[in-house]
Structures are given as C-alpha cells and as structure tokens.
Amino acid sequence: MDVIEQVQVAITMVKEARGVPLSASCVVHRGEMIDVLNQVKVAFPADLDRAQEILRQQDQILDEARAAADQLIALAREEAATLISQTEIVASARKESQRILDEVEEEARQQRAEIDSYIDSRLATLEVVLNKTLDVVNRGRDKLGGVVTKHALSELSDK
C-alpha cells in the first residue's frame, strides 16, 4: 500500500470513528491509528525515492532527446552537403533540414512539457498527502495533549 492509500485509510478511520456527543471530536482506536501512521512513515521514503527516480529519468530522457536531435542535425548537415552539389536541389535541401530541426525541437519541447507536467502532478499529490497527514498528526497531538473543544451548550451549563 502506498502513502496515499495509507493516508486514505487514516482519514476513513477518523470519518467512521464514533463521535463524542455535543462536540466535533471522535474516538479513534489509538493502536490502529498509530499502526496506520507508522505504515505511512515507512512507505513515505519509498514514494519519495520513486519521485526522485522520476526526476533522474527526466534528465535521462532529455539527454536522449538532445542526443537524438544532435544525431538528426548531423544527418541533416550531411544530407545538405550532398545536395549542395546539385544546384536545383539546394533550396529544397535547406527547407528539409530546417523542417527536421523544427520537428526535433518540437518533439523535445513536448517531451519536456509532458515530463514536467507529470512530475508536477506527482509532487502536488505528495504535497496533498503530506498536508493531510500533518493535519491528522496535529489533531492527534492536540487530543493527546488534552486540548478539548467546548461546545456552546457546555459553556451555558458552566454559568
């Protein structure tokens, strides 16, 4: 189970927990919640490693695209040099080499944009998971620290 699924389990546990009358609090089994949060803590480094691997792969893909572009450019230059000997073909050779260059640059730009978008979405998902986990941890710490939310009716009974 990955971090997102484990956080979803923790959220479900809190949502389904028995409510405390006249308050927004609920009763969650401490041991179960600690087990789920420990699983999140253990799984988090693995998900972070996967995100870092994606970043490393991005560089590799960009390097491969650059190498392919360089190779295509070299191929286009060789072809242009061959076509220069034929004066009636010179203009079309230039157009073709420019088309190839534009195509390679566009393909590299598209790949870069796709990779950036994918990484951004994974990091955004990770950010949401971390924020939810932090909220759950803070609420748990508040409960353990004795912070009690009073309801308006309980304040009336104190008067």
C-alpha positions in Angstrom: 0.0 0.0 0.0 1.4 3.4 -0.9 1.4 6.5 1.2 -1.7 7.9 -0.4 -3.7 4.8 0.2 -2.5 4.6 3.8 -3.4 8.2 4.4 -6.9 7.5 2.9 -7.2 4.6 5.4 -6.4 7.0 8.3 -8.9 9.6 7.0 -11.6 6.8 6.7 -10.8 5.7 10.3 -11.4 9.3 11.5 -14.5 9.7 9.4 -16.0 6.5 10.6 -15.0 6.9 14.2 -17.7 7.2 16.9 -18.5 10.8 17.7 -18.3 12.3 21.1 -21.7 13.8 22.0 -22.0 17.6 21.9 -18.6 18.1 20.3 -16.8 17.8 17.0 -14.4 15.2 18.5 -14.4 11.5 17.8 -13.0 8.3 19.4 -10.3 6.6 17.3 -8.5 3.5 18.4 -5.0 4.7 19.2 -3.2 1.5 18.3 -4.9 1.2 14.9 -4.2 4.8 14.1 -0.6 4.5 15.2 -0.2 1.4 13.0 -1.6 3.3 10.0 0.6 6.3 10.7 3.7 4.1 11.1 2.9 2.5 7.8 2.7 5.9 6.2 6.1 6.8 7.8 7.7 3.6 6.5 6.2 3.9 3.0 6.9 7.6 2.6 10.7 7.2 1.8 9.8 4.7 -0.9 7.4 7.1 -2.6 10.0 9.9 -2.2 12.6 7.6 -3.8 10.2 7.0 -6.7 9.7 10.7 -7.2 13.5 11.2 -7.2 13.9 8.4 -9.7 11.3 10.1 -11.9 13.4 13.3 -11.7 16.5 11.3 -12.7 14.6 9.7 -15.6 13.6 13.2 -16.7 17.2 14.1 -17.2 18.0 10.9 -19.0 15.0 11.3 -21.3 16.1 14.9 -22.1 19.7 13.8 -22.7 18.4 11.1 -25.1 16.2 13.6 -26.9 19.2 16.0 -27.2 21.4 13.2 -28.5 18.7 12.2 -31.0 18.4 15.9 -32.0 22.2 16.2 -32.4 22.2 13.0 -34.5 19.4 14.3 -36.7 21.1 17.6 -37.1 24.4 15.9 -38.1 22.4 13.7 -40.5 20.7 16.8 -42.0 24.0 18.5 -42.4 25.5 15.6 -44.2 22.5 15.4 -46.5 22.6 19.1 -47.1 26.3 18.9 -48.1 25.5 16.1 -50.6 22.6 18.1 -52.1 24.7 21.3 -52.5 26.4 19.7 -55.4 23.1 19.6 -57.2 22.2 23.3 -57.6 18.5 22.8 -58.4 18.0 20.8 -55.1 19.8 23.2 -52.8 16.7 25.1 -51.9 14.6 22.0 -51.1 17.5 20.6 -49.0 17.6 23.7 -46.8 13.9 23.5 -46.3 14.0 19.8 -45.4 16.9 20.3 -42.9 15.0 23.2 -41.3 11.9 21.1 -41.1 13.8 18.2 -39.4 15.4 20.7 -36.9 12.0 22.2 -36.1 10.4 18.8 -35.7 13.1 17.6 -33.4 12.9 20.8 -31.3 9.1 20.5 -31.1 9.4 16.8 -30.1 11.9 17.7 -27.4 9.8 20.6 -26.1 6.7 18.3 -26.0 8.6 15.6 -24.1 10.0 18.2 -21.7 6.5 19.6 -21.1 5.0 16.1 -20.5 7.7 15.2 -18.1 7.4 18.5 -16.2 3.6 18.1 -16.0 3.9 14.5 -14.7 6.4 15.4 -12.1 4.4 18.4 -11.0 1.3 16.3 -10.6 3.1 13.7 -8.6 4.7 16.4 -6.4 1.2 18.0 -5.9 -0.3 14.7 -4.9 2.6 14.2 -2.5 2.0 17.7 -1.1 -1.7 16.9 -0.5 -0.8 13.7 1.2 1.7 15.4 3.4 -0.7 18.2 4.4 -3.4 15.7 5.2 -1.0 13.6 7.2 0.2 16.7 9.1 -3.4 17.7 9.9 -4.2 14.2 11.2 -1.0 14.2 13.3 -1.7 17.7 14.7 -5.3 16.7 15.6 -3.9 13.6 17.3 -1.3 15.5 19.2 -4.0 18.0 20.3 -6.1 15.2 21.6 -3.2 13.6 23.4 -2.2 17.0 24.8 -5.6 17.5 26.4 -7.0 20.2 24.1 -10.8 19.9 24.3 -13.1 21.8 22.1 -16.1 23.1 24.1 -19.5 23.2 22.6 -21.7 26.2 23.1 -24.2 24.1 25.2 -21.4 23.1 27.6 -20.5 26.8 28.2 -24.1 27.5 29.1 -24.1 24.8 31.8 -20.9 26.4 33.3 -22.8 29.7 34.0 
